[in-house]
Amino acid sequence: MAKLTFLGLGVMGYPMAGHLQAAGHEVCVYNRTAAKAQKWVEQHGGTMAETPKDAATGAEFIMACVGNDDDLRSVCLDEGGAFAGMTKGATFVDHTTVSAKVTSELYDTAGKMGLSYVDAPISGGQAGAENAQLSVMCGGDQGAYDAAEPIINTYAKMCRRIGDSGAGQMTKMCNQIAIAGLVQGLSEALHFAEKSGLNGRAVVEVISQGAAGSWQMTNRFETMIDDEFEHGFAVDWMRKDLGICLSTADENGASLPVTALVDQFYKDVQKMGGGRWDTSSLFKRLRALD
């Protein structure tokens, strides 16, 4: 069993850290809102710290799942940041979805300090985190990945190194690009069914068994039909991720016309007051056009 740190106890990090503690690891947690960390300790055991530096001191692996580039830089590089407390040879595993730019920056900084750094963004949503069924896409040095993989597998159903540093974040961008198109397609299909006077549930029961089937269809169509949009990844976070995708596409020359269009549809959802609705709320946008 290992001495671990987990930084960030949001809807994903809270259960992920819980799985690590339940597996017998010695886990110290840090959260910007200390009350959340206290609640986690009361529920799961382990310990909490007042700063990322204190939490990381003496740990073999430091896992992080925070909000964005600035949040990640802060928990790593601030005076009280994790890097300042890490022992040479320790490994930082970042589960946040961030830009490849900040990943490269932190990988280089870690290397100069004798630390290892693995970018390991996740997919699977809150339910995947709670049920230890996440898909984890990793970038970084092979040795660092090999050491971290058994720890990550505590809450993953799939964990794979895609390539060198940044490859994990690039793969997560592919994931978000694919999801954007899938959810819009499903929304349009359900919208078309409604306009045609069809029973949406009956339609999906049939088409989900053929080539149109997808995770989004299986897990989201009923809540979409029932006008319930509190079941997954928030629109605000999706727009953050799609912004990273589109910015990176400008740099590498990729053409993402559908992604750019769906990003604007999510902007419409935000204007409707749906920034905290889940990503399937693209369907609510179509209903609002009636």
C-alpha positions in Angstrom: 0.0 0.0 0.0 1.2 3.5 -0.8 1.1 6.9 0.8 -1.0 9.1 -1.5 -2.3 12.6 -1.8 -5.5 13.7 -3.6 -5.9 17.4 -4.5 -9.4 18.5 -5.4 -12.6 16.9 -4.0 -15.2 17.9 -6.6 -17.8 15.5 -8.0 -15.1 13.4 -9.5 -12.2 13.7 -7.1 -14.3 13.0 -3.9 -15.3 9.4 -4.9 -11.9 8.8 -6.6 -10.0 9.6 -3.4 -12.5 7.4 -1.5 -11.7 4.4 -3.7 -8.0 4.9 -2.9 -8.6 5.0 0.8 -10.9 2.0 0.6 -8.2 0.0 -1.2 -6.0 0.4 1.9 -3.8 3.3 0.8 -2.9 6.0 3.2 -4.6 9.1 1.7 -4.2 12.7 2.6 -6.6 15.1 0.9 -6.7 18.8 0.2 -9.6 20.9 -1.1 -9.8 24.6 -1.5 -13.0 24.5 0.7 -11.7 22.9 3.8 -15.1 21.8 5.0 -15.3 19.5 2.0 -12.0 17.8 3.0 -13.2 17.5 6.6 -16.4 15.8 5.4 -14.4 13.4 3.2 -12.2 12.5 6.2 -15.2 11.9 8.4 -16.7 9.6 5.7 -13.6 7.7 4.5 -10.9 8.1 7.1 -7.4 9.3 6.1 -6.2 12.8 6.8 -6.5 16.3 5.4 -4.0 19.2 5.0 -4.3 23.0 4.8 -2.2 23.4 1.7 -1.2 21.2 -1.3 2.4 21.4 -0.1 1.5 19.9 3.3 -0.7 17.3 1.7 2.1 16.2 -0.7 4.9 16.0 1.8 6.1 12.4 2.0 3.6 11.1 -0.5 4.7 8.7 -3.3 1.9 9.7 -5.6 0.0 13.0 -5.8 -3.2 12.9 -7.7 -5.1 16.0 -8.7 -8.5 16.7 -10.2 -9.2 20.5 -10.1 -10.9 23.0 -12.4 -8.7 24.5 -15.1 -5.2 25.6 -16.2 -5.0 28.3 -13.5 -6.2 26.0 -10.8 -3.7 23.3 -11.7 -0.8 25.8 -11.9 -1.8 27.1 -8.4 -1.9 23.7 -6.7 1.4 22.8 -8.3 3.5 25.9 -8.3 2.3 28.3 -5.6 4.4 28.9 -2.6 2.2 26.3 -0.8 1.9 24.2 -3.9 2.4 20.5 -4.2 5.7 20.6 -6.0 7.3 22.4 -3.1 6.4 19.5 -0.8 7.1 16.6 -3.0 10.1 14.4 -2.5 12.5 13.6 -5.4 11.2 10.6 -7.2 7.6 11.2 -6.4 5.0 11.2 -9.2 2.3 13.8 -9.8 -0.7 12.4 -11.7 -3.0 15.1 -13.1 -6.6 14.0 -13.8 -7.8 17.5 -14.7 -8.7 18.3 -18.3 -6.4 21.2 -19.2 -4.4 22.5 -22.2 -1.4 20.6 -23.5 0.5 23.9 -23.0 0.1 23.8 -19.2 0.8 20.1 -19.2 4.1 20.7 -21.0 5.0 23.5 -18.7 4.4 21.4 -15.5 6.1 18.3 -17.0 9.2 20.3 -17.7 9.2 21.9 -14.2 8.7 18.6 -12.5 11.6 17.0 -14.4 13.9 19.8 -13.4 13.0 19.2 -9.7 13.5 15.4 -10.0 9.8 14.7 -10.0 7.7 12.6 -12.4 4.6 14.0 -14.1 1.8 12.0 -15.8 -1.2 13.7 -17.5 -4.1 11.4 -17.0 -7.5 13.1 -17.9 -10.6 11.0 -17.3 -13.9 10.2 -18.9 -16.9 8.5 -17.5 -18.6 11.2 -15.5 -19.7 11.3 -11.9 -21.2 7.8 -12.1 -17.9 6.5 -13.5 -16.0 8.0 -10.6 -18.5 6.7 -8.0 -18.5 3.2 -9.5 -14.7 3.0 -10.3 -15.5 2.7 -14.0 -13.5 5.6 -15.4 -11.5 5.6 -18.6 -8.1 7.2 -18.1 -6.0 8.3 -21.0 -2.3 9.0 -20.1 0.7 10.8 -21.3 4.2 10.8 -19.9 7.4 8.8 -19.4 6.9 5.0 -19.6 8.5 4.4 -16.2 6.3 7.0 -14.4 3.2 5.6 -16.0 4.1 2.0 -15.1 4.5 3.1 -11.5 1.2 5.0 -11.4 -1.0 2.6 -13.3 -1.8 0.2 -10.4 -2.9 3.2 -8.3 -5.0 4.6 -11.1 -6.6 1.2 -11.7 -8.2 1.6 -8.3 -10.9 3.7 -9.9 -10.5 2.9 -13.6 -12.0 0.3 -15.9 -9.6 1.3 -18.6 -6.2 3.0 -18.2 -3.7 3.3 -21.0 -0.6 5.3 -21.9 -1.1 6.9 -25.3 2.3 8.5 -25.6 4.7 11.1 -24.3 3.7 14.0 -22.1 0.6 15.8 -23.4 -0.8 12.7 -25.2 -3.3 12.1 -22.5 -4.7 15.6 -22.8 -4.8 15.4 -26.6 -6.8 12.1 -26.3 -9.2 13.8 -23.9 -9.8 16.5 -26.6 -10.7 13.7 -29.0 -13.1 12.4 -26.4 -14.8 15.7 -26.0 -15.0 16.3 -29.8 -16.7 13.0 -30.3 -19.1 13.6 -27.4 -20.2 17.0 -28.7 -21.2 15.5 -32.1 -22.9 12.5 -30.5 -25.0 14.5 -28.1 -26.1 16.9 -30.8 -27.0 14.0 -33.1 -29.0 12.3 -30.4 -30.8 15.6 -29.5 -31.7 16.2 -33.1 -33.0 12.6 -33.5 -35.2 12.9 -30.4 -36.4 16.4 -31.5 -37.3 15.0 -35.0 -39.2 12.1 -33.3 -41.2 14.5 -31.2 -42.0 16.7 -34.2 -43.1 13.6 -36.2 -45.5 12.4 -33.4 -43.4 9.4 -32.6 -42.8 7.8 -29.2 -39.2 8.7 -28.5 -38.7 5.8 -26.1 -39.9 3.3 -28.7 -37.7 4.9 -31.3 -34.6 4.7 -29.2 -35.4 1.1 -28.1 -35.2 0.1 -31.8 -32.4 2.3 -33.1 -30.1 1.8 -30.1 -29.7 -1.8 -31.1 -28.3 -0.8 -34.5 -25.6 1.4 -35.9 -26.9 4.5 -34.1 -26.4 3.0 -30.7 -24.0 4.8 -28.3 -23.3 5.3 -24.6 -25.0 8.7 -24.7 -28.1 7.2 -26.3 -28.3 4.3 -23.7 -27.7 6.5 -20.7 -29.2 9.9 -21.5 -32.3 9.5 -23.8 -34.8 8.9 -21.0 -33.7 11.9 -18.9 -33.6 14.0 -22.0 -37.2 13.1 -22.9 -38.2 13.7 -19.2 -36.6 17.2 -19.3 -34.1 16.3 -16.6 -30.6 17.7 -17.0 -28.9 17.2 -13.7 -27.2 13.9 -14.4 -23.7 14.5 -15.6 -20.9 16.8 -16.9 -21.9 20.5 -16.8 -22.2 22.7 -19.8 -19.9 25.3 -18.3 -17.1 22.6 -18.1 -17.9 21.3 -21.5 -17.4 24.8 -23.0 -14.1 25.1 -21.2 -13.0 21.8 -22.7 -14.3 22.6 -26.2 -12.5 25.9 -26.0 -9.2 24.0 -25.4 -10.0 21.7 -28.4 -10.7 24.6 -30.7 -7.6 26.6 -29.6 -5.4 23.5 -30.1 -7.0 22.9 -33.5 -6.0 26.4 -34.5 -2.4 25.5 -33.6 -2.2 22.1 -35.3 -4.4 22.8 -38.3 -7.2 20.4 -37.5 -10.7 21.2 -39.0 -13.4 21.0 -36.3 -16.5 22.6 -37.9 -19.1 20.5 -36.0 -17.3 21.0 -32.7 -17.3 24.8 -33.3 -21.0 24.7 -34.1 -21.9 22.7 -31.1 -19.8 24.9 -28.9 -22.0 27.8 -30.0 -25.1 25.7 -29.2 -23.8 25.2 -25.7 -23.3 29.0 -25.5 -27.1 29.3 -26.2 -27.8 26.9 -23.4 -25.7 29.1 -21.0 -27.8 32.1 -22.1 -30.9 30.0 -21.2 -29.5 29.8 -17.6 -28.2 26.2 -18.2 -24.5 26.5 -17.4 -24.9 23.9 -14.7 -27.2 21.6 -16.7 -25.5 18.5 -18.1 -24.3 18.3 -21.7 -27.5 16.5 -22.9 -29.3 19.8 -22.5 -28.7 20.4 -26.1 -32.1 18.8 -26.5 -33.6 21.4 -24.2 -32.2 24.1 -26.5 -34.0 22.5 -29.5 -37.3 22.2 -27.6 -37.0 25.9 -26.7 -36.9 26.8 -30.4 -40.5 25.7 -30.8 
